[in-house]
Amino acid sequence: MLVTKHIRSKSLKSAYFFIAIVLAIIACGGASADDPAVEKAVLTDFSGDFEWDGSSEIQRVDMRFVTFVRLDEHRIDTRGCGRYDTEGPVTNIRVKMIVDEQTRRVEIWEADPIGHTLFETGGSHKGALDDDLQGIKAVWTTSASGATGQLHLRAGGNLTCSPQVAFAR
């Protein structure tokens, strides 16, 4: 009985050790979730359009993300500038985007509009990077009214933006 107990105890210790090794490997894999492809893809120019749901007016949108800060092992905070053109009135803004590198989900906030006085910044775009990392599709939801609109962006464009402007207050 003493021998059986010792063998069972040794087997149990080996099993615990094996489980600990497997969990450590999984944890290390999660800790290195930073994805250089995603980081490179979001630090670029994007061009596309925005359309309020229920409206036929399409606004041309340009965004450029110029810098990022890692928030944790899965998320990055990117900053840059944006411009909306409604066939006449142009509004320049600062933009902030949080990207989850694992899920490719994004949330974009807009701030400090210069130009059109009725530009709405009370809300955010929620969506995702395309599978090829060359585009963003997101839905804007206005916090106060719940009004929504569709944002479609593709990599490309030539908007100028410096890190100083992206982070200015």
C-alpha angles and dihedrals in degrees: 000000000000091000092049091050091050092049092046090049092049091049090049091051090050091050092050090048091051092049090049091053092049092049091049091052091050091048092050091050091053093046092059094052092126105122116205090199091059092043091052093043095055096045093076146077121287127193131185143099146293126207128182111232108258093022130101094204111109118201121206111232130197123181131177123190111201107171141021141195123203110239096185139327093297108030136063129191111218124190133195147118136287142193131203119197117193095184094280114006111071122197123195118203144170116246134204122191128187112203125195102208095200098051097024088227116151138192119195126196125191125208145175102020117205114195123020108058096212095054110138118227099157100106140026145249114247120191144094146276113258117254090255090051089234099107148031128218116188143156120232115216119189110223098217102042105019090233112159138203140176125250119196119180134173128192112268140068136105110250113155118227134155127205088243091059093042092057100032118123 
